[in-house]
Amino acid sequence: MAITPFTKQQLLPQEEKLEVYRHKSELFIGIPKETSYQERRICLTPDAVNSLTSHGHKVMIESGAGLSASYTDKEFSDAGATITKDVKKVLSCPMILKVEPLTMEEIGLVNTNAIVLSAIQLKTRKKEYFEALSKKKITALAFEYIKDEDGSYPAVKSLSEIAGTASVLIAAELMINNEFGKGLLLGNITGVPPTDVVILGAGTAGEFAAKTALGLGANVKVFDNSITKLRRLQNNLNQRIFTSTIQPKSLLKALRRCDVAIGALRGKERCPVVVTETMVEHMKKGAVIVDVSIDTGGCFETSEVTTHENPTFIKSNIIHYCVPNIPSRYSKTASLSISNIITPYLLQIAEDGGLESAIRCNKGLKNGVYLYHGILTNKAIGDWFNLPDNDINLIVF
């Protein structure tokens, strides 16, 4: 009897185990020109566009969209983007990327069931904005709501870093203002007492303002009502600086001596006003106030919104700088920053087979969704505008 090398069981047909591949999707992204007042940023840099097009995705950009951030149409075209002067064409793409929220006219041109990624700037929105998006069954994500693995908000953090760093550089410029500035150099020169800088708020903007001021050699004092934030700031700076909770007496004492005061406080809705007009009147003549929190109302009672064209005004002999959109002043840096945050998410969405699958896999991205096929999924927006909202976890799971 011949001995077979296989058993009877092995000779029977076996189940074949095949690897199940994720079905990748192709993205078609439209980037219209920013139309909002003084908005100079763009969501994607030519390098980011190149990264997307080399993965087989399509990007259509309105002609001139990157000019104010120092990117030419040729750079985008060389990176593989399609350039068009027709804004209707751009807005009819399945996915729209924009820095500022869409205008009502732009929503009218967007296709039904499109995906929109932009900032939301909730304080400047109206109820009609959400109703118009909902009518078109749009899925909308807000940069401000997208979370990182560590639970932080990368877009907000990044723009706060720019605003914080810029606030000190702006103050340094204003102090040499020939007409009204004190002619002071924001630095530590041998034999000359250092410049005094008071920072209100120990969040990301406050921390980066402190880092920049210390780097220039200034004497820094930071005020915040959160001991945890102050402790974290001390640890991140790797040096001991003056920190205090916000008490009118000690704050007034610091403001009377300072050359620069930077407001970087944040509130849940409106930023708390911690510096009264009387306190400002006690400050040195020619001192500089940079109110970074002016976009949520400002923390100095004397603050009034200004523009990039006319950024300053003088009140009680103090120079005030109260421009709400500081990162737009540094449009190329801000564009690079936004682009670096968004591009990995876009590639991930395609890798996962589209937004539907991506938000199932990525909780941080899911957190960014405030409208899902026209259904409002953000409770804060629902409460704010008295609109019905649904929990996204009950719709997508």
C-alpha positions as CSV (number, residue, x, y, z in Angstrom):
1,M,0.0,0.0,0.0
2,A,1.4,3.3,-1.1
3,I,1.9,5.9,1.6
4,T,0.6,9.4,0.6
5,P,2.4,12.4,2.0
6,F,-1.0,14.0,2.8
7,T,-3.8,13.0,5.2
8,K,-7.4,12.7,3.9
9,Q,-8.2,15.9,5.7
10,Q,-5.5,17.9,4.0
11,L,-6.6,16.7,0.6
12,L,-10.1,18.2,1.1
13,P,-10.6,21.8,-0.2
14,Q,-9.6,24.3,2.4
15,E,-11.0,27.8,3.2
16,E,-8.8,30.5,1.7
17,K,-8.0,33.4,4.0
18,L,-7.9,36.6,2.0
19,E,-6.8,40.0,3.4
20,V,-9.6,42.5,3.3
21,Y,-8.3,45.7,1.9
22,R,-9.8,49.1,2.8
23,H,-11.3,50.7,-0.2
24,K,-9.4,54.0,-0.7
25,S,-11.3,57.0,-1.9
26,E,-10.2,59.8,-4.2
27,L,-10.6,63.3,-3.0
28,F,-11.6,66.3,-5.2
29,I,-10.9,69.4,-3.2
30,G,-11.9,73.0,-4.2
31,I,-10.2,76.0,-2.6
32,P,-11.9,79.3,-3.4
33,K,-10.3,82.7,-2.9
34,E,-10.9,84.2,0.6
35,T,-13.4,87.1,0.4
36,S,-13.6,88.0,4.1
37,Y,-12.2,91.4,5.1
38,Q,-8.5,91.2,5.7
39,E,-8.2,87.4,5.4
40,R,-4.9,86.7,3.7
41,R,-4.4,83.0,4.5
42,I,-4.9,79.9,2.4
43,C,-5.6,76.3,3.7
44,L,-3.0,74.4,1.6
45,T,0.5,75.3,0.6
46,P,1.9,74.2,-2.8
47,D,3.8,71.4,-1.0
48,A,0.6,70.1,0.6
49,V,-1.1,70.2,-2.8
50,N,1.8,68.2,-4.2
51,S,1.5,65.7,-1.4
52,L,-2.3,65.2,-2.2
53,T,-1.9,65.1,-6.0
54,S,0.9,62.6,-5.8
55,H,-1.5,60.3,-3.9
56,G,-4.0,60.6,-6.8
57,H,-6.3,63.3,-5.5
58,K,-7.5,66.3,-7.4
59,V,-7.2,69.9,-6.2
60,M,-8.9,72.9,-7.9
61,I,-7.9,76.4,-6.8
62,E,-9.4,79.7,-7.7
63,S,-6.9,81.9,-9.5
64,G,-5.1,84.3,-7.1
65,A,-6.2,82.4,-3.9
66,G,-2.7,82.2,-2.6
67,L,-1.3,85.6,-3.6
68,S,-1.7,87.3,-0.3
69,A,0.1,84.4,1.4
70,S,3.0,84.8,-1.1
71,Y,2.0,81.7,-3.2
72,T,1.6,82.2,-7.0
73,D,-0.8,80.3,-9.3
74,K,2.3,78.8,-11.0
75,E,3.5,77.3,-7.8
76,F,0.1,75.6,-7.2
77,S,-0.1,74.6,-10.9
78,D,3.4,73.0,-10.8
79,A,2.3,71.1,-7.6
80,G,-0.5,69.5,-9.7
81,A,-3.5,71.7,-8.9
82,T,-6.0,72.9,-11.5
83,I,-6.2,76.7,-11.6
84,T,-9.5,78.4,-12.7
85,K,-11.0,81.9,-12.6
86,D,-14.5,80.4,-12.3
87,V,-15.5,80.4,-8.6
88,K,-18.6,78.4,-9.4
89,K,-16.5,75.6,-10.7
90,V,-14.4,75.6,-7.5
91,L,-17.4,75.6,-5.2
92,S,-19.0,72.7,-7.1
93,C,-16.2,70.4,-6.0
94,P,-17.3,67.6,-3.6
95,M,-15.0,68.9,-0.8
96,I,-14.5,72.6,-0.1
97,L,-11.5,73.9,2.0
98,K,-11.6,77.5,3.3
99,V,-10.0,79.5,6.1
100,E,-13.0,81.7,6.9
101,P,-16.6,80.2,7.0
102,L,-18.5,80.2,3.7
103,T,-20.6,83.3,2.9
104,M,-24.3,82.9,2.2
105,E,-23.6,83.5,-1.6
106,E,-21.0,80.8,-1.5
107,I,-23.3,78.3,0.2
108,G,-25.8,78.9,-2.6
109,L,-23.1,77.7,-5.1
110,V,-22.1,74.6,-3.2
111,N,-23.5,71.3,-4.3
112,T,-25.9,69.2,-2.2
113,N,-24.1,66.7,0.1
114,A,-20.8,68.5,-0.2
115,I,-18.1,68.4,2.5
116,V,-17.0,71.7,3.9
117,L,-13.8,72.2,6.0
118,S,-13.3,75.7,7.4
119,A,-13.2,77.8,10.6
120,I,-16.6,78.4,12.2
121,Q,-16.0,81.6,14.2
122,L,-19.1,80.9,16.2
123,K,-19.4,84.5,17.7
124,T,-19.8,85.9,14.2
125,R,-22.3,83.3,12.8
126,K,-26.0,83.8,12.4
127,K,-28.8,81.2,12.6
128,E,-29.4,81.5,8.8
129,Y,-25.8,80.2,8.1
130,F,-26.6,76.8,9.8
131,E,-30.0,76.6,8.2
132,A,-28.6,77.3,4.7
133,L,-26.0,74.5,5.2
134,S,-28.6,72.2,6.6
135,K,-30.9,72.8,3.6
136,K,-28.1,71.6,1.3
137,K,-27.5,68.5,3.4
138,I,-23.9,69.6,3.8
139,T,-21.4,67.8,6.1
140,A,-19.4,70.5,7.8
141,L,-16.2,70.3,9.9
142,A,-14.7,73.2,11.9
143,F,-11.0,73.5,12.3
144,E,-11.5,74.8,15.9
145,Y,-13.3,71.6,17.0
146,I,-10.9,69.0,15.5
147,K,-9.1,67.3,18.4
148,D,-5.6,65.7,18.6
149,E,-4.8,62.4,20.2
150,D,-3.8,64.2,23.4
151,G,-7.3,65.9,23.5
152,S,-6.0,69.4,22.5
153,Y,-7.2,71.5,19.6
154,P,-4.3,71.7,17.2
155,A,-5.7,74.5,14.9
156,V,-6.6,76.8,17.9
157,K,-3.2,76.0,19.6
158,S,-1.2,76.8,16.5
159,L,-2.9,80.1,15.8
160,S,-2.6,81.0,19.5
161,E,1.1,80.4,19.2
162,I,1.4,82.8,16.3
163,A,-0.8,85.4,18.0
164,G,1.2,85.2,21.3
165,T,4.6,85.4,19.6
166,A,3.4,88.2,17.3
167,S,2.0,90.3,20.2
168,V,5.5,90.9,21.6
169,L,7.0,91.7,18.2
170,I,4.1,94.1,17.5
171,A,4.7,95.8,20.9
172,A,8.4,96.1,20.2
173,E,7.6,97.9,16.9
174,L,5.1,100.2,18.6
175,M,7.5,101.2,21.4
176,I,9.8,102.9,18.8
177,N,6.9,104.8,17.2
178,N,8.4,108.2,16.6
179,E,5.2,110.2,17.2
180,F,4.1,108.6,20.5
181,G,6.3,105.6,21.4
182,K,8.8,105.8,24.2
183,G,11.8,105.0,22.0
184,L,12.5,101.9,24.0
185,L,14.2,98.7,22.8
186,L,12.4,95.6,24.0
187,G,15.6,93.9,25.2
188,N,18.1,93.6,28.0
189,I,21.1,95.9,27.3
190,T,24.0,95.9,29.7
191,G,23.6,98.7,32.2
192,V,20.0,99.5,31.2
193,P,17.0,98.2,33.2
194,P,15.1,95.6,31.2
195,T,11.7,96.4,29.7
196,D,8.7,95.4,31.9
197,V,6.1,93.2,30.2
198,V,2.8,92.2,31.9
199,I,0.9,89.3,30.3
200,L,-2.7,88.5,31.3
201,G,-3.5,84.8,30.7
202,A,-1.3,81.7,30.9
203,G,-2.8,79.8,28.0
204,T,-1.0,79.0,24.8
205,A,-1.0,82.7,23.6
206,G,0.2,83.9,27.0
207,E,2.9,81.2,27.1
208,F,4.3,82.1,23.7
209,A,4.2,85.8,24.4
210,A,6.2,85.1,27.6
211,K,8.7,82.9,25.7
212,T,9.2,85.7,23.1
213,A,9.5,88.5,25.7
214,L,12.0,86.5,27.8
215,G,14.0,85.6,24.6
216,L,14.3,89.3,23.9
217,G,15.5,89.9,27.5
218,A,12.4,91.6,29.0
219,N,11.2,91.3,32.6
220,V,8.0,89.3,32.5
221,K,5.0,89.1,34.8
222,V,2.1,86.7,34.1
223,F,-1.3,86.9,35.7
224,D,-4.0,84.2,35.5
225,N,-6.7,82.9,37.8
226,S,-5.8,79.2,37.1
227,I,-2.9,78.0,39.2
228,T,-2.7,74.9,37.0
229,K,-2.1,77.0,33.9
230,L,0.5,79.2,35.8
231,R,2.3,76.0,37.0
232,R,2.3,74.6,33.5
233,L,3.7,77.8,32.1
234,Q,6.5,77.9,34.7
235,N,7.4,74.3,33.7
236,N,7.3,75.0,30.0
237,L,9.5,78.0,30.3
238,N,12.1,76.1,32.3
239,Q,12.6,79.1,34.5
240,R,11.0,80.9,37.4
241,I,9.2,84.1,36.5
242,F,6.7,86.3,38.4
243,T,3.3,84.7,38.3
244,S,0.2,85.8,40.2
245,T,-3.5,85.3,40.4
246,I,-5.5,88.3,39.1
247,Q,-5.9,90.6,42.1
248,P,-6.7,94.2,41.4
249,K,-4.1,95.6,43.8
250,S,-1.1,93.5,42.6
251,L,-2.2,93.9,38.9
252,L,-2.5,97.7,39.2
253,K,1.0,97.8,40.8
254,A,2.4,95.7,37.9
255,L,0.6,97.8,35.2
256,R,1.9,101.1,36.7
257,R,5.4,99.9,36.2
258,C,5.1,98.1,32.9
259,D,6.0,99.3,29.4
260,V,3.9,96.6,27.6
261,A,0.7,94.9,28.7
262,I,-0.6,91.9,26.6
263,G,-4.1,90.6,27.0
264,A,-4.4,86.9,26.2
265,L,-7.3,85.8,28.4
266,R,-10.0,83.5,27.2
267,G,-13.6,83.1,28.6
268,K,-16.3,80.5,27.9
269,E,-18.3,83.1,25.9
270,R,-17.0,86.6,26.4
271,C,-13.5,87.3,27.6
272,P,-13.5,88.7,31.2
273,V,-12.6,92.4,31.5
274,V,-9.9,92.5,34.2
275,V,-8.3,95.9,33.5
276,T,-10.5,98.9,34.1
277,E,-10.3,102.3,32.5
278,T,-9.0,103.7,35.8
279,M,-6.1,101.1,35.8
280,V,-5.2,102.1,32.2
281,E,-5.1,105.8,33.3
282,H,-2.5,104.9,35.9
283,M,-0.1,103.3,33.3
284,K,3.0,105.1,32.1
285,K,2.5,107.6,29.2
286,G,3.5,105.9,25.9
287,A,3.1,102.4,27.2
288,V,1.7,99.8,24.8
289,I,-1.4,97.6,25.2
290,V,-1.8,94.6,22.8
291,D,-5.2,93.0,23.3
292,V,-5.0,89.5,21.7
293,S,-8.4,88.6,23.2
294,I,-10.2,91.3,21.3
295,D,-11.9,88.7,19.1
296,T,-13.9,87.6,22.2
297,G,-14.4,91.1,23.5
298,G,-11.0,92.0,24.9
299,C,-9.8,92.1,28.6
300,F,-9.0,95.8,28.8
301,E,-12.0,98.1,29.3
302,T,-10.5,100.7,26.9
303,S,-10.1,98.2,24.0
304,E,-11.9,98.9,20.7
305,V,-11.6,96.7,17.6
306,T,-9.1,98.0,15.0
307,T,-8.0,96.8,11.5
308,H,-4.7,95.9,9.9
309,E,-4.8,99.2,8.0
310,N,-5.3,101.3,11.1
311,P,-4.2,99.0,13.9
312,T,-3.7,101.5,16.8
313,F,-5.4,104.3,18.7
314,I,-4.3,106.3,21.7
315,K,-6.5,106.5,24.8
316,S,-5.4,107.9,28.2
317,N,-1.9,108.4,26.6
318,I,-1.6,104.7,26.0
319,I,-1.0,103.1,22.6
320,H,-3.7,100.4,22.0
321,Y,-3.3,97.6,19.4
322,C,-6.6,95.7,19.1
323,V,-6.6,93.8,15.7
324,P,-8.8,90.6,16.1
325,N,-7.1,88.6,13.4
326,I,-3.4,88.8,14.3
327,P,-2.3,85.6,12.5
328,S,-3.5,87.0,9.2
329,R,-0.7,89.6,9.4
330,Y,1.7,86.7,9.1
331,S,-0.2,85.1,6.3
332,K,2.5,82.8,5.1
333,T,3.4,81.4,8.5
334,A,-0.3,81.0,9.4
335,S,-1.0,79.2,6.0
336,L,1.9,76.8,6.6
337,S,0.6,76.1,10.1
338,I,-3.0,75.4,9.0
339,S,-1.8,73.4,6.0
340,N,0.4,71.2,8.2
341,I,-2.5,70.4,10.5
342,I,-5.1,69.7,7.7
343,T,-3.0,67.7,5.2
344,P,-2.5,64.6,7.3
345,Y,-6.3,64.6,8.1
346,L,-7.1,64.8,4.3
347,L,-4.8,61.9,3.5
348,Q,-6.3,59.9,6.4
349,I,-9.8,60.6,5.1
350,A,-8.8,59.2,1.7
351,E,-7.0,56.2,3.2
352,D,-10.0,55.3,5.3
353,G,-12.3,55.3,2.2
354,G,-14.0,58.7,2.7
355,L,-15.2,60.9,5.5
356,E,-17.9,58.5,6.7
357,S,-15.3,55.8,7.5
358,A,-12.7,58.3,8.7
359,I,-14.9,59.7,11.4
360,R,-15.7,56.2,12.6
361,C,-12.0,55.5,13.0
362,N,-10.9,58.9,14.3
363,K,-12.6,60.4,17.4
364,G,-10.7,63.7,17.0
365,L,-12.0,64.2,13.5
366,K,-15.5,63.2,14.5
367,N,-15.4,66.0,17.1
368,G,-14.8,68.5,14.3
369,V,-18.1,67.6,12.6
370,Y,-20.9,70.1,13.5
371,L,-23.2,69.2,10.6
372,Y,-23.6,65.7,9.3
373,H,-25.6,65.5,6.0
374,G,-27.5,68.6,7.2
375,I,-28.1,67.3,10.7
376,L,-26.7,69.6,13.4
377,T,-24.5,67.5,15.7
378,N,-23.0,70.1,18.0
379,K,-24.8,70.8,21.2
380,A,-23.1,74.1,21.9
381,I,-24.3,75.5,18.5
382,G,-27.8,74.1,19.1
383,D,-28.0,75.8,22.5
384,W,-26.5,79.0,21.2
385,F,-28.9,79.4,18.2
386,N,-31.9,77.5,19.6
387,L,-31.6,74.8,16.9
388,P,-32.4,71.1,17.3
389,D,-29.3,69.0,17.6
390,N,-28.4,65.3,17.6
391,D,-25.6,63.3,19.1
392,I,-23.3,62.3,16.3
393,N,-22.4,59.1,18.2
394,L,-26.0,57.9,17.7
395,I,-25.8,58.6,13.9
396,V,-22.2,57.4,13.2
397,F,-21.0,54.3,15.1
